[in-house]
Amino acid sequence: MSKPINIVGGGVAGLSLGIALRNQDVPVTLYEALSYPRHRVCGEFICGVSDATLENLGIKKLLADCGRLLDTAWYRGNAHVGTFQLPKPAIAISRYAMDQRLADQFVALGGNLRTNERVSEEVFSNKGWVRASGRRKSNKREWIGLKAHFTGLETTEDLELHIGSAGYVGMSKVENGCTNVSGLFKLNKNCKGQKRELLLSYLRASGLDSLADRLAVADMDAESFCGVTALDFKRYFNSADEFCLGDAQGMICPYTGNGMSIALESAELATEPLMRYAEGVLNWTQAIREYNREASHKFAGRLRASTQLHPFIYQKPFNQLSEGLVKLNLLPFRLIYQLTH
Ligand SMILES: Cc1cc2nc3c(=O)[nH]c(=O)nc-3n(C[C@H](O)[C@H](O)[C@H](O)COP(=O)(O)OP(=O)(O)OC[C@H]3O[C@@H](n4cnc5c(N)ncnc54)[C@H](O)[C@@H]3O)c2cc1C
């Protein structure tokens, strides 16, 4: 008889872990504060995840029909800087579709999904409770993330990355002919307005006027607009009494497109120690310790590198340097990719 596992948070990490555990007949209850489907702030491309991870989690087929992104066009301000091919294709899917698909699969496998239930933080130190509740809230409000879907908006390559003076934006096709536009900006009190106006205001404040002009005339799905602030890029691997995965253990900077991959990889890593806990082979402290050791080995380097490189992505000296490197055909994209994936 298996011990039950409770998961708090039905995002990518929590749902994929729930599916993997249900595939092993572990009883799982998953608590999600919201319901499905729902839009989330996200670039909506999964960059870096391996087929083996998707297979091990039991979700490869769920993503088989998604678009694949390979060529990325980089812009600095209003100028095209260069194109870069990702070492392997990224998976394109909206969070609206992805989280719904994962939730349906979890329920189909007999998982107990309790939506619209926000669980208090006190449970995170209980045995058998997993914290997959997403990013931690920072006390400093330094960043704002905004996202919306547009129709009738063509991208020059599979993925466009626009780097401005106070933030950056990713743009790529998701399903149903929609293009997702998602940006991370330095919070700016002078940027005001509702939905599209707010996004355009942040784009213009970052010197991304050409992109703002394109978005001003494209059809925006107002329902899809969402925003987040108080982002925290610290790492939380070493908690001895909490089993944390996905963004709850540390959020990688969004320019990498690797956050969902980390959520999936961490769910994959967590499956074995949790199964052994459920079978009574490991106690809770041992399961946490085993997971933390592996997770810190696998993710700490990329989280650190992404945070250290983050300021350079949008700061002028880096951009001037990258323009020089473009002329010499020595763009640092591949190196940045290797350090952060
Ligand atoms: C601007 C921006 C762009 C991004 N772009 C990309 C990208 O292109 N590609 C990529 O891979 N990643 C991207 N990311 C990161 C990616 O969104 C996250 O890494 C990923 O969502 C992490 O998954 P998660 O399951 O850990 O957390 P989440 O997806 O945030 O899920 C956590 C869930 O927990 C629920 N929850 C929270 N607290 C409670 C509670 N107390 N009780 C019950 N439920 C609770 C929430 O409602 C949520 O559903 C981006 C992030 C930002 C901010």
The ligand as an SDF file (V2000), in Angstrom:
LIG
                    3D

 53 58  0  0  0  0  0  0  0  0999 V2000
    7.8800   36.9330  -18.7510 C   0  0  0  0  0  0  0  0  0  0  0  0
    8.1140   35.4570  -18.6320 C   0  0  0  0  0  0  0  0  0  0  0  0
    8.3570   34.7210  -19.7970 C   0  0  0  0  0  0  0  0  0  0  0  0
    8.6060   33.3500  -19.7100 C   0  0  0  0  0  0  0  0  0  0  0  0
    8.8510   32.6540  -20.8640 N   0  0  0  0  0  0  0  0  0  0  0  0
    9.1220   31.3360  -20.8150 C   0  0  0  0  0  0  0  0  0  0  0  0
    9.3290   30.5940  -22.0060 C   0  0  0  0  0  0  0  0  0  0  0  0
    9.2540   31.0970  -23.1180 O   0  0  0  0  0  0  0  0  0  0  0  0
    9.6350   29.2780  -21.8870 N   0  0  0  0  0  0  0  0  0  0  0  0
    9.7300   28.6520  -20.6930 C   0  0  0  0  0  0  0  0  0  0  0  0
   10.0170   27.4550  -20.6540 O   0  0  0  0  0  0  0  0  0  0  0  0
    9.5030   29.3260  -19.5470 N   0  0  0  0  0  0  0  0  0  0  0  0
    9.1890   30.6390  -19.5710 C   0  0  0  0  0  0  0  0  0  0  0  0
    8.9300   31.3230  -18.4200 N   0  0  0  0  0  0  0  0  0  0  0  0
    9.0270   30.6070  -17.1340 C   0  0  0  0  0  0  0  0  0  0  0  0
    7.8960   29.5930  -16.9530 C   0  0  0  0  0  0  0  0  0  0  0  0
    6.6590   30.2490  -17.0610 O   0  0  0  0  0  0  0  0  0  0  0  0
    8.0310   28.9590  -15.5720 C   0  0  0  0  0  0  0  0  0  0  0  0
    9.3630   28.5390  -15.3840 O   0  0  0  0  0  0  0  0  0  0  0  0
    7.0960   27.7590  -15.4100 C   0  0  0  0  0  0  0  0  0  0  0  0
    5.7780   28.1850  -15.4840 O   0  0  0  0  0  0  0  0  0  0  0  0
    7.3480   27.0930  -14.0700 C   0  0  0  0  0  0  0  0  0  0  0  0
    6.3960   26.0920  -13.8510 O   0  0  0  0  0  0  0  0  0  0  0  0
    5.9270   25.7550  -12.3680 P   0  0  0  0  0  0  0  0  0  0  0  0
    4.9870   24.6150  -12.5060 O   0  0  0  0  0  0  0  0  0  0  0  0
    7.0840   25.6360  -11.4700 O   0  0  0  0  0  0  0  0  0  0  0  0
    5.1470   27.0530  -11.8850 O   0  0  0  0  0  0  0  0  0  0  0  0
    3.7960   27.6680  -12.4440 P   0  0  0  0  0  0  0  0  0  0  0  0
    3.5960   27.3330  -13.8560 O   0  0  0  0  0  0  0  0  0  0  0  0
    3.8120   29.0890  -12.0250 O   0  0  0  0  0  0  0  0  0  0  0  0
    2.6690   26.8970  -11.6180 O   0  0  0  0  0  0  0  0  0  0  0  0
    2.4850   27.0840  -10.2440 C   0  0  0  0  0  0  0  0  0  0  0  0
    1.0200   26.8220   -9.9390 C   0  0  0  0  0  0  0  0  0  0  0  0
    0.8280   26.8120   -8.5380 O   0  0  0  0  0  0  0  0  0  0  0  0
   -0.4180   27.4370   -8.2300 C   0  0  0  0  0  0  0  0  0  0  0  0
   -0.3130   27.8770   -6.8310 N   0  0  0  0  0  0  0  0  0  0  0  0
    0.5220   28.8170   -6.3290 C   0  0  0  0  0  0  0  0  0  0  0  0
    0.3680   28.9060   -4.9840 N   0  0  0  0  0  0  0  0  0  0  0  0
   -0.5840   27.9900   -4.6580 C   0  0  0  0  0  0  0  0  0  0  0  0
   -1.1760   27.6010   -3.4290 C   0  0  0  0  0  0  0  0  0  0  0  0
   -0.8030   28.1720   -2.2710 N   0  0  0  0  0  0  0  0  0  0  0  0
   -2.1300   26.6410   -3.4290 N   0  0  0  0  0  0  0  0  0  0  0  0
   -2.4970   26.0540   -4.6030 C   0  0  0  0  0  0  0  0  0  0  0  0
   -1.9710   26.3810   -5.8020 N   0  0  0  0  0  0  0  0  0  0  0  0
   -1.0230   27.3340   -5.8230 C   0  0  0  0  0  0  0  0  0  0  0  0
   -0.5100   28.5600   -9.2570 C   0  0  0  0  0  0  0  0  0  0  0  0
   -1.8390   28.9580   -9.4510 O   0  0  0  0  0  0  0  0  0  0  0  0
    0.0960   27.8900  -10.4910 C   0  0  0  0  0  0  0  0  0  0  0  0
   -0.8880   27.2830  -11.2960 O   0  0  0  0  0  0  0  0  0  0  0  0
    8.6380   32.6900  -18.4520 C   0  0  0  0  0  0  0  0  0  0  0  0
    8.3670   33.4310  -17.2880 C   0  0  0  0  0  0  0  0  0  0  0  0
    8.1020   34.7860  -17.3720 C   0  0  0  0  0  0  0  0  0  0  0  0
    7.8290   35.5510  -16.1090 C   0  0  0  0  0  0  0  0  0  0  0  0
  1  2  1  0
  2  3  1  0
  2 52  2  0
  3  4  2  0
  4  5  1  0
  4 50  1  0
  5  6  2  0
  6  7  1  0
  6 13  1  0
  7  8  2  0
  7  9  1  0
  9 10  1  0
 10 11  2  0
 10 12  1  0
 12 13  2  0
 13 14  1  0
 14 15  1  0
 14 50  1  0
 15 16  1  0
 16 17  1  0
 16 18  1  0
 18 19  1  0
 18 20  1  0
 20 21  1  0
 20 22  1  0
 22 23  1  0
 23 24  1  0
 24 25  2  0
 24 26  1  0
 24 27  1  0
 27 28  1  0
 28 29  2  0
 28 30  1  0
 28 31  1  0
 31 32  1  0
 32 33  1  0
 33 34  1  0
 33 48  1  0
 34 35  1  0
 35 36  1  0
 35 46  1  0
 36 37  1  0
 36 45  1  0
 37 38  2  0
 38 39  1  0
 39 40  1  0
 39 45  2  0
 40 41  1  0
 40 42  2  0
 42 43  1  0
 43 44  2  0
 44 45  1  0
 46 47  1  0
 46 48  1  0
 48 49  1  0
 50 51  2  0
 51 52  1  0
 52 53  1  0
M  END
$$$$
